[in-house]
Amino acid sequence: MIEGLVTGTLIGRAEERQGKHDSAFVLVKVKTQSGEGESLIVNVIAFAAEARFALLALDEGDTVAVSGALTPKVWTDKQGNTRPALDLVASQVLSIYHVNRKRAVTGGNSLP
């Protein structure tokens, strides 16, 4: 297993679903930049309650950092070109909203 940290922007809104035995999970796609400057889509799934709630609070285009178990993948587009992709099982989610809230609670300075 690879533990990874991915930062990027949300594509669309997070979607909550129900699994077997009424277990809840959230799905979202995050657009990030690879080392070569190309866009890379990360498929994120969150089972942990705190991570689910954090993703559901965000809107399309919001910047986010997600960490968790990372799986590299390859897919083929309609033209037959292979493209990289990543699947991430999120255990932690951090956004600018979380930073401001934490600073407000601890008495630190918030960001502008």
C-alpha positions as CSV (number, residue, x, y, z in Angstrom):
1,M,0.0,0.0,0.0
2,I,1.2,3.5,-0.8
3,E,0.2,6.3,1.6
4,G,-0.2,9.5,-0.4
5,L,-1.1,13.2,-0.1
6,V,-2.8,14.7,-3.1
7,T,-3.7,18.4,-3.5
8,G,-5.9,19.8,-6.2
9,T,-9.4,21.1,-7.0
10,L,-12.7,19.4,-6.9
11,I,-14.4,18.4,-10.2
12,G,-18.1,18.6,-9.5
13,R,-19.5,18.1,-6.0
14,A,-18.9,15.2,-3.7
15,E,-21.6,12.5,-3.9
16,E,-22.7,10.4,-0.9
17,R,-23.8,6.8,-1.5
18,Q,-24.9,3.9,0.6
19,G,-23.0,0.6,0.5
20,K,-23.9,-2.8,1.8
21,H,-25.3,-3.0,5.3
22,D,-26.2,0.8,5.1
23,S,-22.5,1.9,5.3
24,A,-22.1,5.4,3.9
25,F,-19.3,6.6,1.6
26,V,-18.5,9.6,-0.4
27,L,-17.1,9.8,-4.0
28,V,-15.4,12.8,-5.6
29,K,-12.9,13.5,-8.3
30,V,-9.9,15.8,-7.7
31,K,-8.0,17.5,-10.6
32,T,-4.3,17.8,-9.8
33,Q,-1.1,18.5,-11.8
34,S,1.5,15.8,-12.5
35,G,5.2,16.6,-12.5
36,E,5.1,17.1,-16.3
37,G,2.4,19.8,-15.9
38,E,-0.4,17.6,-17.3
39,S,-3.7,17.4,-15.5
40,L,-4.3,14.2,-13.6
41,I,-7.7,13.0,-12.2
42,V,-7.7,11.4,-8.8
43,N,-10.8,9.3,-7.9
44,V,-11.3,9.7,-4.2
45,I,-13.6,7.6,-1.9
46,A,-14.0,8.3,1.8
47,F,-15.5,5.9,4.3
48,A,-14.4,7.7,7.5
49,A,-17.1,10.0,8.9
50,E,-14.8,13.0,9.3
51,A,-13.4,12.7,5.8
52,R,-17.0,12.2,4.3
53,F,-18.3,15.3,6.1
54,A,-15.4,17.4,5.0
55,L,-15.8,16.4,1.3
56,L,-19.5,17.0,1.4
57,A,-19.0,20.6,2.7
58,L,-16.9,21.6,-0.3
59,D,-18.1,22.9,-3.7
60,E,-16.9,22.4,-7.2
61,G,-13.6,24.1,-7.8
62,D,-12.6,24.3,-4.1
63,T,-9.0,23.5,-3.3
64,V,-8.5,20.4,-1.2
65,A,-5.7,18.2,0.2
66,V,-6.6,14.5,0.8
67,S,-4.4,11.8,2.2
68,G,-4.8,8.1,2.4
69,A,-4.2,4.8,0.6
70,L,-3.1,5.5,-3.0
71,T,-3.4,3.1,-6.0
72,P,-1.9,4.1,-9.4
73,K,-3.9,3.1,-12.4
74,V,-3.8,3.4,-16.2
75,W,-6.8,3.9,-18.5
76,T,-7.2,4.2,-22.3
77,D,-9.0,7.2,-23.8
78,K,-11.2,7.1,-26.9
79,Q,-8.2,7.7,-29.2
80,G,-6.4,4.7,-27.7
81,N,-3.8,6.7,-25.7
82,T,-3.0,5.4,-22.3
83,R,-3.3,7.9,-19.4
84,P,-2.4,7.7,-15.8
85,A,-5.0,7.9,-13.0
86,L,-5.0,7.5,-9.3
87,D,-7.5,6.0,-6.8
88,L,-7.3,7.2,-3.2
89,V,-9.1,6.0,-0.1
90,A,-9.2,9.2,1.9
91,S,-8.5,9.0,5.6
92,Q,-7.9,12.8,6.1
93,V,-9.2,15.9,4.3
94,L,-7.9,19.4,4.7
95,S,-9.2,22.6,3.0
96,I,-8.8,26.3,3.6
97,Y,-12.1,26.2,5.6
98,H,-10.6,23.7,8.0
99,V,-7.5,25.8,8.6
100,N,-9.5,28.9,9.3
101,R,-11.8,27.0,11.7
102,K,-9.0,25.4,13.6
103,R,-7.2,28.8,14.0
104,A,-10.4,30.4,15.2
105,V,-10.9,27.6,17.8
106,T,-7.3,27.7,19.0
107,G,-7.1,31.5,19.0
108,G,-4.6,31.8,16.2
109,N,-4.7,34.1,13.2
110,S,-7.0,33.2,10.3
111,L,-6.0,33.5,6.7
112,P,-7.4,36.4,4.7
